[in-house]
Amino acid sequence: MKVILIGIQGSGKSTQGNILSQKMGVPYLSSGHIFREMSKDKSPWGRYVKETLNAGYLIPDDKTISIIEEYLQRVEYQKGYILDGFPRTLNQAQAFTNGVDKVIYLKVSDKEALWRLSGRIEEGVREDNTLQAIRQRIKLFHDVTEPVLGFYREKGRLIEVDGEKPISEVTTEIFSDLSK
């Protein structure tokens, strides 16, 4: 099964992605992880990715689409995947050719996301986790990614889940909806 996870930063995508991957036996792939790895490269592209992420902005659609589709050509993703953080724009959703069975939207309020992420800022887990960058990504989610939800809703592939529930309840709801 090919599943996409969508939600604002802090909605629990990576938590649920790893759980789903383990229970479904398909790999979990995070676009954010891919780009953070690329940002470590000392090349001009790596520096560009790092500066873009640290400012809380998105990598351009054409680059993002080609990178994600290239990853998904790998043999480990041929039987399915759990994809987190892509597509983030309507253009990406429309151009994505890998096929998607279900899109899970983890609904979390901005306030809840900021509360969850405040601990990550203090811990210094990621260089791109500044309050300013997080606020920018939340704004981008509302401005740019929310239309993606409508795109998949129209196709009958969208599952909306209350991401503010306890982790186990969110997982149970996802599996219940996936089995319908």
VEXDREN-2710 file (C-alpha; in Angstrom, 1 decimal):
% VEXDREN-2710
k/r/px/py/pz
1/MET/0.0/0.0/0.0
2/LYS/1.2/3.5/-0.8
3/VAL/0.3/6.0/1.9
4/ILE/1.1/9.7/2.3
5/LEU/1.0/11.5/5.7
6/ILE/0.2/15.1/5.7
7/GLY/0.1/17.5/8.7
8/ILE/1.7/20.6/10.1
9/GLN/5.1/20.2/11.8
10/GLY/4.5/18.6/15.2
11/SER/1.4/16.7/14.1
12/GLY/2.9/13.3/14.7
13/LYS/3.7/12.3/11.1
14/SER/7.1/10.7/11.9
15/THR/5.7/8.9/14.9
16/GLN/2.8/7.5/13.0
17/GLY/4.9/6.9/9.9
18/ASN/7.3/4.7/11.8
19/ILE/4.5/2.8/13.5
20/LEU/2.6/2.2/10.2
21/SER/5.8/1.2/8.5
22/GLN/6.5/-1.5/11.1
23/LYS/2.9/-2.8/11.2
24/MET/2.4/-2.8/7.5
25/GLY/5.8/-4.0/6.5
26/VAL/6.6/-1.2/4.1
27/PRO/9.3/1.4/4.4
28/TYR/8.9/4.9/5.8
29/LEU/10.4/7.8/3.9
30/SER/10.5/11.4/5.1
31/SER/11.1/14.2/2.6
32/GLY/12.4/16.3/5.5
33/HIS/15.0/13.7/6.3
34/ILE/16.1/13.5/2.7
35/PHE/16.6/17.2/2.5
36/ARG/18.4/17.4/5.9
37/GLU/20.8/14.8/4.6
38/MET/21.3/16.8/1.4
39/SER/21.9/20.0/3.5
40/LYS/25.0/18.4/5.0
41/ASP/26.7/18.3/1.6
42/LYS/29.2/21.2/1.3
43/SER/28.3/21.8/-2.4
44/PRO/26.4/24.9/-3.6
45/TRP/23.2/22.7/-3.7
46/GLY/23.7/21.5/-0.1
47/ARG/24.2/25.0/1.1
48/TYR/21.1/26.2/-0.7
49/VAL/19.0/23.3/0.8
50/LYS/20.4/24.1/4.3
51/GLU/19.7/27.9/4.0
52/THR/16.2/27.2/2.6
53/LEU/15.3/24.7/5.4
54/ASN/16.7/26.9/8.2
55/ALA/14.6/29.8/7.0
56/GLY/11.5/27.6/7.1
57/TYR/10.9/27.7/3.4
58/LEU/10.2/24.9/0.9
59/ILE/12.6/23.5/-1.8
60/PRO/11.2/24.4/-5.3
61/ASP/8.5/22.0/-6.7
62/ASP/10.5/20.8/-9.7
63/LYS/13.5/19.8/-7.5
64/THR/11.3/18.2/-4.8
65/ILE/9.3/16.1/-7.3
66/SER/12.3/14.7/-9.1
67/ILE/14.1/13.9/-5.9
68/ILE/11.1/12.1/-4.3
69/GLU/10.3/10.2/-7.5
70/GLU/13.9/9.2/-7.9
71/TYR/13.9/7.8/-4.3
72/LEU/10.7/5.9/-4.9
73/GLN/12.2/4.1/-7.9
74/ARG/14.4/2.2/-5.4
75/VAL/13.6/-1.5/-5.1
76/GLU/12.6/-1.2/-1.4
77/TYR/9.7/1.1/-2.3
78/GLN/8.2/-1.0/-5.1
79/LYS/5.7/-2.9/-2.8
80/GLY/4.6/0.3/-1.1
81/TYR/5.7/3.0/1.3
82/ILE/4.7/5.5/4.0
83/LEU/5.7/8.9/2.7
84/ASP/5.9/11.9/5.1
85/GLY/6.2/15.5/4.0
86/PHE/5.4/15.2/0.3
87/PRO/3.5/16.5/-1.6
88/ARG/3.4/19.9/0.1
89/THR/2.0/21.9/-2.8
90/LEU/-0.9/21.4/-5.2
91/ASN/1.6/21.4/-8.1
92/GLN/3.5/18.6/-6.4
93/ALA/0.3/16.6/-5.8
94/GLN/-0.8/17.0/-9.4
95/ALA/2.6/16.1/-10.9
96/PHE/3.3/13.1/-8.6
97/THR/3.2/10.0/-10.8
98/ASN/4.0/7.2/-8.3
99/GLY/0.4/6.5/-7.4
100/VAL/-1.2/6.9/-3.9
101/ASP/-3.7/4.6/-2.3
102/LYS/-4.5/6.8/0.8
103/VAL/-3.6/10.2/2.2
104/ILE/-3.8/10.5/6.0
105/TYR/-4.2/14.0/7.3
106/LEU/-3.2/14.3/10.9
107/LYS/-5.2/17.3/12.1
108/VAL/-3.5/19.3/14.9
109/SER/-4.1/22.9/15.9
110/ASP/-1.3/25.4/15.5
111/LYS/-1.3/25.9/19.3
112/GLU/-0.9/22.2/19.9
113/ALA/1.9/21.9/17.3
114/LEU/3.8/24.9/18.8
115/TRP/3.5/23.3/22.3
116/ARG/4.8/20.0/21.0
117/LEU/7.6/21.6/19.2
118/SER/8.7/23.9/22.0
119/GLY/10.5/21.0/23.7
120/ARG/12.4/20.3/20.5
121/ILE/13.6/23.9/20.3
122/GLU/14.9/23.7/23.8
123/GLU/16.6/20.4/23.1
124/GLY/18.2/21.7/20.0
125/VAL/17.3/18.6/18.1
126/ARG/17.5/20.2/14.6
127/GLU/19.2/23.3/13.4
128/ASP/16.1/24.3/11.4
129/ASN/13.9/24.2/14.6
130/THR/13.9/27.8/15.6
131/LEU/10.6/29.4/16.6
132/GLN/10.7/31.7/13.6
133/ALA/11.3/28.7/11.2
134/ILE/8.5/26.7/12.8
135/ARG/6.1/29.6/12.6
136/GLN/7.0/30.0/8.9
137/ARG/6.4/26.3/8.2
138/ILE/3.0/26.4/9.9
139/LYS/2.1/29.5/7.9
140/LEU/3.3/27.7/4.7
141/PHE/1.2/24.7/5.6
142/HIS/-1.9/26.8/5.8
143/ASP/-1.1/28.8/2.7
144/VAL/0.4/26.2/0.4
145/THR/-0.3/22.7/1.7
146/GLU/-4.0/22.9/2.7
147/PRO/-5.1/22.9/-1.0
148/VAL/-3.4/19.5/-1.4
149/LEU/-6.0/18.1/1.1
150/GLY/-8.8/19.3/-1.2
151/PHE/-7.1/17.6/-4.2
152/TYR/-7.0/14.2/-2.4
153/ARG/-10.4/14.7/-0.9
154/GLU/-11.9/15.1/-4.4
155/LYS/-10.2/11.9/-5.4
156/GLY/-11.7/10.0/-2.5
157/ARG/-8.3/9.2/-1.0
158/LEU/-8.2/11.5/2.0
159/ILE/-8.5/10.2/5.6
160/GLU/-8.8/12.9/8.3
161/VAL/-7.6/11.9/11.8
162/ASP/-7.6/13.9/15.0
163/GLY/-3.8/14.0/15.7
164/GLU/-4.3/15.5/19.1
165/LYS/-5.5/12.2/20.6
166/PRO/-3.0/9.8/22.3
167/ILE/-0.6/8.1/19.9
168/SER/-2.2/4.6/20.2
169/GLU/-5.7/6.1/19.5
170/VAL/-4.4/7.9/16.4
171/THR/-2.9/4.6/15.2
172/THR/-6.1/2.6/15.8
173/GLU/-8.1/5.2/13.9
174/ILE/-5.7/5.2/11.0
175/PHE/-5.9/1.4/10.7
176/SER/-9.6/1.4/11.0
177/ASP/-9.9/3.9/8.2
178/LEU/-7.3/2.1/6.0
179/SER/-9.3/-1.1/6.2
180/LYS/-12.5/0.5/4.9
END
